[in-house]
Amino acid sequence: MIYIKLFFTFFKIGLFAIGGGLATIPFLQELVDKYGWITSHELLDIIAISESTPGPIGINAATYVGYKTGGVFGGIIATLGIVTPSVIIITLIASYFGKVHEKPVVQHGFYALRPAVIGLIGAAGFEVFKIALFNLDLFFQTNSFLSLFNFKAIILFGIIMLLMKRFKMHPVVYIGIAALVGIIFKY
């Protein structure tokens, strides 16, 4: 039963996360809130690792959550669930796109999708920002204003922003530095 739920949950994410990548994060948040398959911190780790490794966030997250929930077979099923809608849609589009891509209705449709994708990415960025820099769970438990902030993460964020402003390096270098510092802070 868990395999069917994994497949259809990730099928839905793959179907409705238009734009992929960061647009999948609001849907992945549902895995935390609705199913409890992962925690908020695990979601943040998935995003961080997915951003610094090859492959889309959604597929990496599906593989991790599927594996955590249902072992190796669960990872395979969840990954198949998230890629199946894309395969179906791309196959259908490829067969008809050559005939209709110049039509104004199609052009306007693609133009209309842009704000939705930007909104999904903005919401995802806000969720990552909220989870990474603030300890909402601890704040609600203690009602202490200082417990609201993840000071190590805020300091790291500030340092990375200063480095980016001061030194013009390839983004991969900053990802590597952030990963190294994150590993050191974690342990």
C-alpha positions as CSV (number, residue, x, y, z in Angstrom):
1,M,0.0,0.0,0.0
2,I,2.9,2.4,0.8
3,Y,4.3,1.9,-2.7
4,I,1.0,2.9,-4.3
5,K,0.8,6.0,-2.1
6,L,4.4,6.9,-2.9
7,F,3.9,6.5,-6.6
8,F,0.7,8.6,-6.8
9,T,2.0,11.3,-4.3
10,F,5.1,11.8,-6.4
11,F,3.1,11.5,-9.7
12,K,1.0,14.4,-8.5
13,I,4.2,16.4,-7.6
14,G,5.6,15.6,-11.0
15,L,2.3,16.6,-12.7
16,F,1.7,19.9,-11.0
17,A,5.2,21.3,-10.2
18,I,5.4,23.2,-13.5
19,G,9.0,24.4,-14.0
20,G,10.5,21.6,-11.9
21,G,13.4,22.4,-9.6
22,L,12.5,24.8,-6.9
23,A,8.9,24.8,-8.0
24,T,8.6,21.3,-6.4
25,I,9.5,22.5,-2.9
26,P,5.9,23.6,-1.9
27,F,4.7,20.2,-2.9
28,L,7.5,18.5,-1.0
29,Q,6.5,20.5,2.1
30,E,3.3,18.5,2.0
31,L,5.3,15.4,2.6
32,V,6.3,16.9,5.9
33,D,2.9,18.3,6.9
34,K,0.5,15.7,5.6
35,Y,2.3,12.4,5.6
36,G,5.2,12.9,8.0
37,W,7.5,10.9,5.7
38,I,10.3,13.5,6.4
39,T,10.9,16.3,8.8
40,S,11.3,20.0,8.0
41,H,15.0,19.7,8.6
42,E,15.3,16.6,6.3
43,L,13.5,18.6,3.6
44,L,16.1,21.4,4.1
45,D,18.9,18.8,3.8
46,I,17.3,17.3,0.7
47,I,17.2,20.8,-0.9
48,A,20.8,21.6,0.0
49,I,22.1,18.3,-1.2
50,S,20.0,18.4,-4.4
51,E,21.2,21.9,-5.2
52,S,24.8,20.9,-4.9
53,T,24.6,17.5,-6.7
54,P,23.6,16.7,-10.3
55,G,20.0,16.0,-10.9
56,P,16.7,17.8,-10.3
57,I,15.5,18.5,-6.8
58,G,12.3,16.6,-7.3
59,I,13.9,13.4,-8.5
60,N,16.6,13.5,-5.7
61,A,13.8,14.2,-3.1
62,A,11.6,11.4,-4.5
63,T,14.5,8.9,-4.4
64,Y,15.4,9.9,-0.8
65,V,11.8,9.9,0.6
66,G,11.0,6.7,-1.3
67,Y,14.1,5.0,0.1
68,K,13.4,6.3,3.6
69,T,9.8,5.2,3.5
70,G,10.0,2.0,1.5
71,G,13.6,0.9,1.1
72,V,15.3,0.6,-2.3
73,F,12.0,-0.4,-4.0
74,G,10.3,2.6,-2.5
75,G,13.0,4.9,-3.9
76,I,12.5,3.4,-7.3
77,I,8.7,3.7,-7.2
78,A,8.8,7.3,-6.0
79,T,11.3,8.2,-8.7
80,L,9.2,6.6,-11.3
81,G,6.2,8.4,-9.9
82,I,7.7,11.9,-10.3
83,V,9.1,11.3,-13.8
84,T,6.1,9.5,-15.4
85,P,4.0,12.7,-15.9
86,S,6.9,14.4,-17.6
87,V,7.5,11.5,-19.9
88,I,3.8,11.4,-20.8
89,I,3.4,15.2,-21.3
90,I,6.7,15.5,-23.3
91,T,5.6,12.6,-25.5
92,L,2.2,14.3,-26.2
93,I,3.7,17.7,-26.7
94,A,6.4,16.4,-29.0
95,S,3.8,14.8,-31.2
96,Y,1.7,18.0,-31.5
97,F,4.0,20.9,-30.9
98,G,5.4,21.1,-34.4
99,K,1.9,21.8,-35.6
100,V,0.8,24.3,-33.0
101,H,3.8,26.1,-31.5
102,E,3.3,29.3,-33.6
103,K,-0.4,29.7,-32.8
104,P,-1.1,32.7,-30.6
105,V,-3.1,30.7,-28.1
106,V,-0.1,28.5,-27.4
107,Q,2.2,31.5,-27.1
108,H,-0.2,33.2,-24.7
109,G,-0.5,30.0,-22.7
110,F,3.3,29.8,-22.2
111,Y,3.4,33.5,-21.3
112,A,0.6,33.0,-18.7
113,L,2.5,30.1,-17.1
114,R,5.5,32.3,-16.2
115,P,3.9,34.1,-13.2
116,A,2.8,30.8,-11.8
117,V,6.3,29.4,-12.0
118,I,7.8,32.5,-10.5
119,G,5.2,32.3,-7.7
120,L,6.0,28.7,-7.0
121,I,9.8,29.4,-7.0
122,G,9.2,32.5,-4.7
123,A,7.2,30.3,-2.3
124,A,9.9,27.7,-2.3
125,G,12.5,30.3,-1.6
126,F,10.5,31.6,1.3
127,E,10.1,28.1,2.8
128,V,13.8,27.4,2.5
129,F,14.6,30.8,4.1
130,K,12.1,30.2,6.9
131,I,13.3,26.7,7.7
132,A,17.0,27.5,7.4
133,L,17.2,30.7,9.4
134,F,14.4,30.3,11.9
135,N,13.6,27.7,14.6
136,L,9.8,28.0,14.5
137,D,9.2,24.7,16.4
138,L,11.6,25.7,19.2
139,F,10.1,29.2,19.4
140,F,6.5,27.7,19.8
141,Q,7.8,25.3,22.5
142,T,9.7,27.9,24.5
143,N,8.0,31.2,23.6
144,S,11.5,32.8,23.8
145,F,12.2,35.4,21.2
146,L,15.9,34.4,21.0
147,S,15.0,30.8,20.3
148,L,13.3,31.9,17.1
149,F,16.6,32.5,15.3
150,N,19.1,30.0,14.0
151,F,22.2,32.2,14.7
152,K,24.7,29.8,13.1
153,A,22.7,29.7,9.9
154,I,22.2,33.5,9.9
155,I,25.9,34.1,10.4
156,L,26.8,31.7,7.6
157,F,24.2,33.4,5.3
158,G,25.8,36.7,6.1
159,I,29.3,35.5,5.5
160,I,28.4,33.9,2.2
161,M,26.6,37.1,1.1
162,L,29.6,39.2,2.0
163,L,32.0,36.8,0.2
164,M,29.7,37.0,-2.9
165,K,29.8,40.7,-2.9
166,R,33.5,41.0,-2.3
167,F,34.8,38.1,-4.5
168,K,33.5,37.2,-7.9
169,M,33.8,33.4,-8.0
170,H,31.9,30.7,-9.7
171,P,28.7,29.7,-7.8
172,V,30.0,26.2,-7.5
173,V,32.8,27.5,-5.2
174,Y,30.2,29.1,-2.9
175,I,28.1,25.9,-2.9
176,G,31.3,24.0,-1.9
177,I,32.2,26.5,0.8
178,A,28.6,26.4,2.2
179,A,28.5,22.6,2.1
180,L,31.8,22.4,4.0
181,V,30.8,24.9,6.6
182,G,27.4,23.3,6.9
183,I,29.1,19.9,7.6
184,I,31.4,21.5,10.2
185,F,28.4,23.3,11.9
186,K,26.3,20.1,11.8
187,Y,29.0,18.0,13.6
